[in-house]
Amino acid sequence: MESIIKKTGWARWGGLAGGWLLVAVGLVGFVLPVIPGIPLLLAGLALLACEYVWAKRLLDRVQGWWQQVRPKKS
């Protein structure tokens, strides 16, 4: 789904900086037990997916994996 609103200026740079920050903290969270790494990494990817095609593809792949391992409702 494409966004109708194109971010420019501070909104774009803020989203990119926030996305990269969340990815970095998420990666640190894999090492430190007090930081939830996976949710922060996914949140960072979600922000970066608005700007980068590779992040969108990676996020789509993770969502596909989640659909496979998620318990089925009966």
C-alpha positions as CSV (number, residue, x, y, z in Angstrom):
1,M,0.0,0.0,0.0
2,E,1.5,3.3,-1.1
3,S,1.3,6.3,1.1
4,I,-0.6,9.3,-0.4
5,I,1.3,11.8,1.8
6,K,4.9,12.4,0.7
7,K,7.0,13.4,3.6
8,T,9.4,16.3,3.0
9,G,11.8,18.2,5.2
10,W,11.8,17.6,8.9
11,A,9.2,14.8,8.8
12,R,11.2,12.8,6.4
13,W,14.5,13.2,8.2
14,G,12.8,12.6,11.6
15,G,11.3,9.3,10.3
16,L,14.7,8.2,8.9
17,A,16.6,9.1,12.0
18,G,14.0,7.4,14.2
19,G,13.9,4.3,12.1
20,W,17.7,3.9,12.1
21,L,17.8,4.6,15.8
22,L,15.2,1.9,16.5
23,V,17.1,-0.6,14.3
24,A,20.4,0.2,16.2
25,V,18.7,-0.1,19.6
26,G,17.0,-3.3,18.5
27,L,20.3,-4.8,17.4
28,V,21.8,-3.9,20.8
29,G,18.7,-5.5,22.4
30,F,19.8,-8.9,21.0
31,V,22.9,-8.7,23.2
32,L,21.5,-7.0,26.3
33,P,18.7,-8.8,28.1
34,V,17.0,-5.6,29.4
35,I,16.1,-4.2,25.9
36,P,13.4,-5.9,23.8
37,G,15.3,-6.3,20.5
38,I,12.9,-7.8,18.1
39,P,10.0,-5.4,18.6
40,L,12.3,-2.4,18.4
41,L,13.9,-3.8,15.2
42,L,10.5,-4.4,13.6
43,A,9.4,-0.9,14.5
44,G,12.5,0.6,13.0
45,L,12.0,-1.5,9.8
46,A,8.4,-0.2,9.7
47,L,9.6,3.4,9.7
48,L,12.3,2.7,7.2
49,A,9.9,0.9,4.9
50,C,8.3,4.2,4.0
51,E,11.6,5.3,2.3
52,Y,13.5,2.2,1.4
53,V,12.4,-0.7,-0.9
54,W,14.8,-3.1,0.8
55,A,13.2,-2.4,4.2
56,K,9.7,-2.9,2.8
57,R,10.8,-6.3,1.3
58,L,12.4,-7.4,4.5
59,L,9.3,-6.4,6.5
60,D,7.1,-8.3,4.1
61,R,9.3,-11.3,4.5
62,V,9.1,-11.2,8.2
63,Q,5.3,-10.8,8.1
64,G,5.2,-13.9,5.8
65,W,7.3,-15.9,8.3
66,W,4.9,-14.7,11.1
67,Q,1.9,-15.9,9.2
68,Q,3.5,-19.4,8.9
69,V,4.4,-19.8,12.6
70,R,1.4,-18.1,14.1
71,P,-1.0,-20.5,15.7
72,K,-4.1,-21.1,13.6
73,K,-7.5,-20.2,15.1
74,S,-10.0,-23.0,15.2
